[in-house]
Amino acid sequence: MLYYKKLSLPQEISVFWERGSWILQGPLGILSLSFKKTSIFYEGFRIKFLIHPKNYQKFLFLMHDLNDRKTQALGGTLISLLDQKILGISHGFFLNLDIRGIGYRVNIEETGLIFKLGYSHEIFFQNSPNMRFFSPKSNILSIYSINFQELTQICERIRRLKKIEPYKGKGIRFVDEKVLIKIGKKK
């Protein structure tokens, strides 16, 4: 039995196969999705790019000869990775970080970010060339990128600069993140 998934592409997205990886090009940039030749997990998967002859709608088909649970799980992962790349090159991703604490703030400079997080020194964080940083307030940091994986990795590196303190809730967190505050000693 054949396993397949279909993913429709917007008109402004182009797909190329080059040197063992899929290159996705859109209005905001270029991203690639590559698989190692030694990867046994994705062995046997085929990706086909088709254009409908009547309405010129673009489709990506992911196919495999087997249809077991492992194939379905890996196929779902591949489709979600492709969908994430397509969304990134067509719209991009924003993540907002909230810096909570008295005197905690961030300043954006050309070469990097400068954090004041209650330590005796300022912390310098090097800018990534694929990211755009905005700070509407001194305690809010907005980060924009077309690559969601790099964006989340940078956000986690920034969050590690000052972990959330469990009793007062001070630290760096995502804007909508819920933090459980512990109750202190009672007399």
N, C-alpha and C positions, 0 to 999 in steps of 0.2 A: 504494500500500500504506500502511496506517495504522500509525503508531508509537504505542504506549501503554505506560505503566508503572502498576502498582497499588501503593498504599501503604495498609496498614490502620492505623486510628487507635484508640487506647484509648478507652474509654467516657467518661472524664472530660475529654476534649479537645473543645473547640468550635472551629469554623472559621467565619469571617465574611469577606465581601468588602466592603471599604469604601474608597472614594476611590482606586482603582487598586492596592490592596495586599491581600494575604491576612493576616488577623488570626487568630492562633492563641491560644486562651485555655485555660489548664490550672490545676491546683491550686496551682502555684508562681508563676504570673504570666501576663503577656501579652507575646507577641512578634509582630512583623510581618515579612512577606517581601514586598518591593515591587520592581517592575520599572519602569525608566524607560520612558516612551513612545518615546523616541528610540533605545532599545536594539534594534539590528538582530539581535543574537544570539538573543534569546528571542522573536523575531517568529514568530507562527504557532502557538505553544504554547497549549493550552487546559487548564485545570485544572477538573475537575468533582468535586463532593462528593456522594457517594451513601450512602444507608443501606439495608442489606439488609432487605427487608420481613419475613422470618421471624425472624431472630435479632438484628435491630437492630445488626448490626456496621457500623461506619463505615469508608468507604473514600475515598481521594483517587485520582483517575485523572488522569494527565498524558498528553495526546494531541497528536499532530501529524499533518498530512496526508502528510508525507514520511517515509521510513524509510531515510535514508542515514547514513553514518558520523558526520557532523557533528551531525545531529539526535540520534543515539543518545548521543553524547558530552555534548551540552548537556542532553539529557533526564536522563541519569545524574547530572549536576551538580545540576540542579533537584531531583531526588528526594532526593539526599543532603543538600541544604540544608534541605528540608522535614523530612526525618527527624531532622536535627540540632536543628531548632527544637522538634519534638515531644518529643524526648528531654530537651531543656532544660527545657521547661515541665512535664514530668511527673516528672523526677528531679533535674535540675541537674548541674553539672559541678564537680569538684574538681581542682586542680592544686597540686602541692607543689614548692616551691623549696628547695634546699639551699644554705646559705651557708657556704662552706669557707674557712678561713683563721684565723690566730691573731688573736683579738680581734674577728673579724667577727661582728656580731650585728644583730638587728632588734628594735625596740620598737614596739608598736602603741599609738597614741593615738587619741583621738576624731576628730581632724581629719586624721590621716594616719599614715604609717609613718616611723620614724626609723632610718636605716641607719648603722652604724659599720662602714666598709669599709677601714680602714687609711689613710684620708686624714687630713689635719690638721683636718678639719671633719666634722661629721655631715651626712648627706644626708637632706633631708625629701622625702617622696613623698606627694602629695595623694591622699586616698581617693576612689575612684569611688563614686557613690551606689548603683550596681547590684551592687557586690561586697561580699563579707564576708571579712574577713581573720582568720586564727587563727594563733597561734604556740605550738605545743605545747612547743617548746624555743626557746632564744634564737637558734639557727642554722637553724631550719626555719620556713618560712612557707607556710601553706596558704591557698589562695584559692578561694572558692566563688562561682559565678554561674550564672544560667540561660541566659545568652547566651555560647556558646562562642567566638564571634569576638571579642567584647570581652575575654573572659578571656585568650585567647592573646595579644592585643595588649598588655594590661597586664603579663602575664608577660614578654614580650619587652622592654618598656620598663624593667622592674625588672632584667632580666638585663643590659641595656646599662649599668647603673650601675657594674658591675664585671665586665668580661669575664673569661673563664677564662684564667688564665696557663698557657702550654703546658709549662713546666718543672716546676712544683710542683703545678699543678692548683687553685690558689686562685681563688676567684671565686664567682659565683652561677650555679647550674645546676639543672636539673630533678632530682628525687630519683633516678630510674632512669637518668639519662643517663650514657653511657659516654664518657669523655674520654681521648684518646690523649696520653700524657705523653711529651715529647721527652727524649732522652738528652742530658745536658750534655756539656761537654768532657771528654775523657779524657787523662790524662797518659801 
